[in-house]
Structure formats: structure tokens, C-alpha cells
Amino acid sequence: MEENNVLEIEDLNYRIGSSWILKGISFQTARGEFAGIIGPNGAGKTTLIRAIVGELEGYSGHIEVTDRIGYLSQNPDRNRDFPISVLEVASMGLYRDRGLLRRLTKEDWKRLEELLETVGIADLKNRRAGGLSGGEYQRLMLARALASNPELLILDEPEAGVDEMGKASFYRLLEQLKNDKNMGILMISHDIGMVFEACDTVMCINKTLHCHTSADKISPEDLKVAFSSDLDLFIRSRDHFEREHHI
């Protein structure tokens, strides 16, 4: 893998029976790149992420990825009645490196508190995690994903369940993390406007990769092809494009 990359994918293919889910996907993600993935429902976006994080078998092609991945899955489960604190949930992000039974050090706990400070919920560290709001819980899941000090952060629709003000704040936080830590970020989102506003590059995926370029170079034709099977998302993406380009 090239030194500046944290992810390289070459000719990734996956199908179920005769139905292609992903076909001929190739791209790279560099350190310091915030890449947004857009596409209609059923386009294969989450399947792509599952392949990258090692949750998918039976695909062909080549995936090379850094060992240090932080992953915020779509709609992470939580038991509102489970008596575990915010700080304890954040500590779960260290299990892969430290082991489930290994006692964390004072330095580990200090770093976890600093991460909660970074994501803006340090004052909630002793609260029961199940009682957090949607936006607070997403920030907690982000802190957990960051605990292992990843070089690549992967997020699957992180804005789900977060109000509009919370979304804007969350995306500003991602931008800050990208700049401060020079990490690559790969994010699936249905919030077309926010993707074009926040991301450095945009990938349009619908079974195959229709384009992967800087956000300001995406054309209406790219959007039309990628969203041909989802008229509502195409209209929203086209309207955003026209507003941005004063058409």
C-alpha cells in the first residue's frame, strides 16, 4: 500500500446468486482525506463498508487497509436499561488492543476522558449511557471508535437520529479530527447537502463506482447516473448542486 494511503481497493466484486451487489469497485483513501459515499438505497454502500472492516465473506478483488480502523456502524445498538456509564462504554474501544480482561491503566482512563472532552460530552462521563440523547450517543460511539487511535475512521450514516443542529456540530467535529490527526475518513450518508459541504471527495455508488472526485467537480450527469433508481434522492442531490452552482 502506498505510504500516504490508509485504504486501497482494487476490482471489488460481490454478488448473491445472480444479483450483483458490488461490481468492479476500485478506489483509494489517503491520510487527511474526508470521503463521502452517496447513492440510492440498496446501492451496496453498507456492503462495501462491511467488506472493508472484515465483516463480509465471499467477495473477489483486493482490499488493503491499515490495521488501525475506527468504525461507527449504522444505528449502533444500545440497551437503555443496561447500567453502564458513558466512560465505560468509551473504554470498550480499547478492548481490541488491550484485551477484554486486561485492567486499564490510569493513563488509559485519562485518555478516554480526553476523548470525551474532544467529542463534547466530558460532563456526561458518569451518566448512564442508555439515557443519552441521540446526538450525545453518536458522540459517545465516536469516542469509542477513536479510542484505538485509528488512521482510518469509517462511519455508516452517523447522522441518523441526530437533529439538524446536532448534525452540523457533528460534521464540524469530524473536520477537526481529520485536520488534527491527519486521519482518513470514509462516511456513508443520505444527507446529500452535508456531504457536499463537509467532504473533500465524493463517491457516487450504485452497485459500481460511478465517480470519485472532489465535491466541487461532481456533475449533474454523475448524480443522474448514480441515483437513477432513487428519484427522490436524485432530486435532492440535483437541487443541492444547482443551489451551489447558482443554476
C-alpha positions in Angstrom: 0.0 0.0 0.0 1.3 3.5 -0.8 2.7 5.3 2.2 0.1 8.1 2.1 -2.9 5.8 1.8 -4.9 4.1 4.5 -7.1 2.1 2.2 -6.7 0.7 -1.3 -9.5 -1.3 -3.1 -8.9 -3.0 -6.5 -11.7 -4.6 -8.5 -14.0 -5.5 -5.6 -17.0 -7.7 -6.6 -19.7 -9.3 -4.6 -23.0 -10.9 -5.6 -25.7 -13.0 -4.1 -26.8 -15.6 -6.6 -27.1 -13.9 -10.0 -27.6 -10.4 -8.4 -24.6 -8.1 -8.3 -24.3 -6.1 -5.1 -20.9 -4.6 -5.9 -19.1 -4.8 -9.2 -15.7 -3.6 -10.2 -15.2 -1.2 -7.3 -11.7 0.4 -7.2 -10.5 3.4 -5.2 -8.0 4.7 -2.7 -8.4 6.8 0.5 -5.5 8.9 1.7 -4.5 10.2 5.1 -6.2 13.5 5.7 -9.0 12.8 3.1 -12.6 13.1 4.1 -14.5 11.0 1.6 -18.3 10.9 1.5 -20.2 7.9 -0.1 -23.6 8.6 -1.6 -26.0 6.5 -3.6 -29.6 5.2 -3.5 -31.0 2.7 -1.1 -29.7 -0.8 -2.0 -26.7 0.5 -3.9 -24.2 -1.6 -1.9 -22.8 1.1 0.3 -23.0 -0.7 3.6 -21.9 -3.9 1.9 -18.8 -2.1 0.8 -18.1 -0.9 4.4 -18.7 -4.5 5.7 -16.0 -5.8 3.3 -13.5 -3.1 4.4 -13.9 -3.8 8.1 -13.8 -7.6 7.7 -17.5 -8.5 8.2 -18.1 -9.8 4.7 -17.0 -13.1 3.1 -17.3 -14.4 -0.5 -16.2 -11.3 -2.4 -13.5 -11.2 -5.0 -10.9 -8.5 -5.5 -8.3 -6.9 -3.3 -8.7 -4.8 -0.1 -5.6 -3.5 1.6 -6.4 -1.4 4.7 -4.5 -0.1 7.7 -4.7 -2.2 10.9 -5.9 0.9 12.8 -9.5 1.3 11.9 -12.2 3.1 13.9 -15.7 2.1 13.0 -19.1 3.7 13.8 -21.8 1.4 12.5 -25.2 2.3 11.3 -27.7 2.7 14.2 -25.5 1.2 16.9 -27.5 -0.9 19.4 -27.9 0.3 22.9 -29.8 -1.1 25.9 -31.3 1.9 27.7 -31.6 -0.1 30.9 -28.1 -1.5 31.0 -26.3 0.1 33.9 -23.0 1.1 32.3 -21.6 4.6 32.3 -20.5 6.8 29.4 -16.9 6.4 30.3 -17.1 2.6 30.5 -18.7 2.5 27.0 -15.9 4.6 25.6 -13.4 2.2 27.2 -14.8 -0.7 25.0 -12.8 0.9 22.1 -9.6 -0.3 23.8 -10.7 -4.0 24.1 -9.1 -5.0 20.7 -5.7 -3.6 21.7 -5.8 -4.3 25.4 -7.9 -7.4 25.6 -11.3 -7.9 27.3 -9.9 -8.9 30.7 -6.9 -6.7 31.0 -7.2 -3.9 33.5 -6.9 -0.4 32.1 -4.2 1.9 33.4 -4.7 5.4 34.8 -3.2 6.7 31.6 -5.9 4.8 29.6 -8.7 6.3 31.7 -7.2 9.8 31.4 -7.0 9.4 27.6 -10.6 8.2 27.5 -11.7 11.3 29.4 -9.8 13.5 27.0 -11.6 11.8 24.1 -14.9 12.5 25.8 -13.8 16.1 26.1 -12.8 16.1 22.4 -16.3 15.0 21.3 -18.0 17.4 23.7 -19.5 15.1 26.3 -16.9 15.1 29.1 -19.5 16.3 31.6 -21.6 13.2 30.9 -18.8 10.7 31.7 -20.6 9.3 34.8 -24.1 9.2 33.2 -25.8 6.0 32.3 -25.1 5.6 28.5 -28.6 4.4 27.8 -30.1 7.7 28.9 -28.2 9.8 26.4 -30.0 11.7 23.6 -29.4 10.5 20.0 -26.8 13.2 19.3 -25.0 12.5 22.6 -25.0 8.8 22.0 -23.5 9.2 18.5 -20.7 11.3 20.0 -20.1 8.6 22.6 -19.9 6.0 19.8 -17.4 8.3 18.0 -15.3 8.5 21.2 -15.3 4.7 21.4 -14.2 4.4 17.7 -11.4 6.9 18.3 -10.1 5.1 21.4 -7.7 2.9 19.4 -6.2 6.0 17.8 -7.3 5.0 14.2 -5.6 6.0 11.0 -8.9 5.4 9.1 -12.3 6.3 10.6 -15.4 4.7 8.9 -18.9 5.9 9.6 -22.2 4.5 8.3 -24.9 7.1 8.3 -23.6 8.8 11.6 -26.3 11.5 11.4 -29.2 9.0 11.9 -31.3 10.1 14.9 -29.5 13.4 15.2 -31.3 16.8 14.8 -30.2 19.4 12.2 -28.2 21.4 14.7 -26.6 18.3 16.0 -25.6 17.2 12.5 -23.8 20.4 11.7 -21.9 20.2 15.0 -21.0 16.6 14.4 -19.6 17.3 11.0 -17.5 20.2 12.3 -16.1 17.7 14.8 -15.2 15.3 12.1 -13.5 18.0 10.1 -11.5 19.0 13.2 -10.5 15.4 13.8 -9.3 15.0 10.2 -7.2 18.1 10.4 -5.7 17.4 13.9 -5.0 13.8 13.5 -4.4 13.6 9.7 -6.7 10.6 9.6 -8.6 9.3 6.6 -12.4 9.4 7.0 -14.8 7.3 4.9 -18.5 8.1 5.5 -21.8 6.9 4.1 -24.6 9.5 4.3 -28.0 10.2 2.9 -27.6 13.9 3.8 -26.5 15.0 0.3 -26.1 18.7 1.2 -23.9 18.0 4.2 -21.7 15.6 2.2 -21.0 18.2 -0.5 -20.4 20.8 2.2 -18.2 18.8 4.5 -16.3 16.2 2.4 -13.2 16.7 0.4 -14.2 14.0 -2.1 -17.4 12.3 -3.0 -18.0 8.8 -4.3 -21.3 8.1 -6.1 -22.0 4.3 -5.8 -24.8 2.3 -7.3 -23.5 -1.3 -7.5 -20.5 0.1 -9.2 -18.4 3.3 -8.5 -19.7 5.9 -10.9 -17.3 8.7 -9.8 -14.8 9.5 -7.1 -13.7 13.1 -7.3 -13.6 16.4 -5.4 -17.0 17.6 -4.3 -16.9 20.7 -6.5 -16.3 18.6 -9.6 -19.4 16.3 -9.3 -21.7 17.0 -12.3 -25.5 16.7 -12.7 -24.8 13.8 -15.1 -22.8 11.9 -12.4 -25.7 12.3 -10.0 -28.3 11.3 -12.5 -26.5 8.0 -13.3 -25.8 7.2 -9.7 -29.3 7.9 -8.4 -31.3 6.7 -11.4 -33.0 4.1 -9.2 -34.0 6.6 -6.4 -35.8 9.6 -7.9 -36.2 11.4 -4.5 -32.5 11.3 -3.7 -31.7 12.3 -7.2 -33.9 15.4 -7.0 -32.5 16.3 -3.6 -28.9 16.0 -4.9 -29.6 17.8 -8.1 -31.3 20.7 -6.2 -28.3 21.0 -3.9 -26.0 21.0 -6.9 -28.0 23.8 -8.6 -28.0 25.9 -5.5 -24.3 25.5 -5.0 -23.6 26.5 -8.6 -26.3 29.2 -8.8 -28.1 27.5 -11.7 
